[in-house]
Amino acid sequence: MELDSLHRINLNLLTVFELLMETRSVTDTATYLHTTQPGISRKLAELRRLFSDPLFVLVKRRLVPTPRAMEIRPA
């Protein structure tokens, strides 16, 4: 990612990413943020485009982070 392109990033996506890492659920994340599940799905799609990675895969109705998602998340 180019440094000059950082100004175009919606920083609210980082909140969505962090909550998805915690809840492992689009629905639970939407509930916590008082928004809709489709809205969170759109933000996840934007995150996936931004990082060129699926970030989460669905396993038994729960989101499992990809290695790239684990790498991105701060300790």
KEKE-3310 file (N, C-alpha, C; in steps of 0.2 Angstrom, whole numbers, plus 5000, padded with zeros to 4 digits):
npx = (5004:5003:5010:5005:4992:4985:4977:4965:4959:4946:4945:4936:4935:4944:4940:4929:4936:4943:4933:4927:4938:4937:4923:4921:4910:4899:4886:4886:4895:4889:4878:4884:4889:4878:4872:4868:4868:4871:4878:4890:4895:4897:4907:4917:4920:4926:4937:4943:4946:4955:4966:4969:4965:4956:4954:4945:4938:4923:4919:4910:4899:4906:4918:4934:4950:4962:4979:4985:4976:4979:4992:4990:4983:4985:4996)
npy = (4994:5011:5025:5038:5035:5032:5042:5040:5030:5023:5025:5019:5006:4999:4998:4989:4978:4974:4971:4960:4951:4949:4944:4935:4935:4941:4945:4947:4957:4967:4969:4974:4986:4993:4992:4986:4969:4967:4979:4978:4967:4973:4982:4972:4967:4978:4979:4967:4970:4980:4974:4964:4951:4937:4938:4933:4916:4906:4894:4881:4890:4901:4914:4912:4919:4922:4918:4931:4940:4938:4942:4956:4961:4970:4966)
npz = (5000:4996:5003:5001:4998:5009:5014:5008:5014:5024:5040:5049:5045:5051:5064:5062:5057:5068:5077:5070:5071:5085:5087:5078:5069:5058:5060:5074:5075:5068:5077:5088:5084:5081:5068:5052:5046:5032:5030:5037:5030:5018:5022:5025:5013:5007:5015:5011:4998:5000:5007:4998:5001:5007:5021:5031:5032:5031:5042:5048:5051:5057:5057:5052:5054:5041:5038:5034:5040:5053:5053:5051:5062:5076:5090)
capx = (5000:5007:5009:5001:4985:4982:4972:4959:4956:4941:4948:4931:4936:4949:4935:4925:4941:4945:4927:4927:4943:4935:4917:4921:4903:4897:4880:4887:4898:4883:4874:4888:4890:4871:4871:4865:4873:4873:4882:4896:4897:4900:4914:4922:4921:4930:4943:4946:4949:4961:4972:4970:4965:4949:4954:4941:4934:4918:4920:4905:4896:4910:4923:4941:4955:4967:4986:4986:4972:4982:4998:4988:4980:4991:4997)
capy = (5000:5017:5030:5043:5032:5031:5047:5038:5024:5024:5022:5015:4999:4996:4996:4983:4972:4972:4967:4954:4947:4947:4941:4930:4935:4947:4947:4950:4964:4972:4971:4978:4993:4996:4993:4980:4963:4969:4985:4975:4963:4978:4984:4967:4967:4984:4977:4962:4973:4984:4970:4959:4944:4936:4940:4928:4911:4904:4887:4880:4896:4906:4917:4911:4923:4920:4920:4938:4944:4937:4946:4963:4963:4972:4962)
capz = (5000:4995:5009:4999:4997:5016:5016:5006:5018:5029:5046:5052:5043:5056:5070:5059:5057:5075:5080:5067:5074:5092:5088:5072:5067:5054:5063:5081:5074:5066:5083:5093:5081:5080:5061:5048:5044:5025:5030:5039:5024:5013:5024:5025:5006:5006:5018:5007:4992:5002:5008:4993:5004:5010:5028:5035:5029:5034:5044:5053:5053:5061:5053:5054:5051:5037:5040:5032:5045:5059:5052:5051:5068:5081:5096)
cpx = (5004:5005:5004:4993:4982:4977:4965:4955:4951:4943:4942:4931:4940:4945:4931:4930:4942:4939:4926:4932:4940:4929:4917:4914:4902:4890:4881:4891:4893:4879:4878:4889:4883:4870:4868:4870:4875:4878:4889:4899:4900:4907:4919:4924:4927:4937:4947:4949:4955:4967:4973:4970:4958:4948:4951:4938:4929:4919:4915:4901:4900:4916:4930:4946:4960:4974:4987:4982:4976:4989:4996:4986:4986:4991:4993)
cpy = (5006:5022:5035:5041:5031:5036:5045:5032:5026:5021:5018:5008:4996:4994:4989:4977:4970:4968:4961:4949:4945:4943:4935:4929:4941:4950:4950:4957:4969:4974:4975:4985:4996:4997:4987:4975:4965:4974:4982:4970:4967:4980:4978:4966:4972:4982:4972:4965:4977:4980:4965:4952:4943:4938:4935:4923:4908:4896:4886:4886:4901:4908:4915:4915:4919:4922:4928:4942:4943:4942:4954:4965:4965:4967:4964)
cpz = (5000:5001:5007:4998:5004:5017:5013:5009:5023:5035:5050:5050:5048:5062:5068:5059:5064:5078:5077:5070:5081:5091:5083:5069:5064:5058:5070:5080:5072:5072:5087:5090:5079:5072:5058:5046:5036:5025:5032:5033:5019:5015:5024:5017:5004:5009:5014:5001:4994:5004:5003:4996:5007:5017:5033:5030:5033:5036:5050:5056:5057:5056:5056:5050:5047:5040:5039:5038:5051:5059:5053:5058:5073:5087:5102)
residu = (MET:GLU:LEU:ASP:SER:LEU:HIS:ARG:ILE:ASN:LEU:ASN:LEU:LEU:THR:VAL:PHE:GLU:LEU:LEU:MET:GLU:THR:ARG:SER:VAL:THR:ASP:THR:ALA:THR:TYR:LEU:HIS:THR:THR:GLN:PRO:GLY:ILE:SER:ARG:LYS:LEU:ALA:GLU:LEU:ARG:ARG:LEU:PHE:SER:ASP:PRO:LEU:PHE:VAL:LEU:VAL:LYS:ARG:ARG:LEU:VAL:PRO:THR:PRO:ARG:ALA:MET:GLU:ILE:ARG:PRO:ALA)
# end
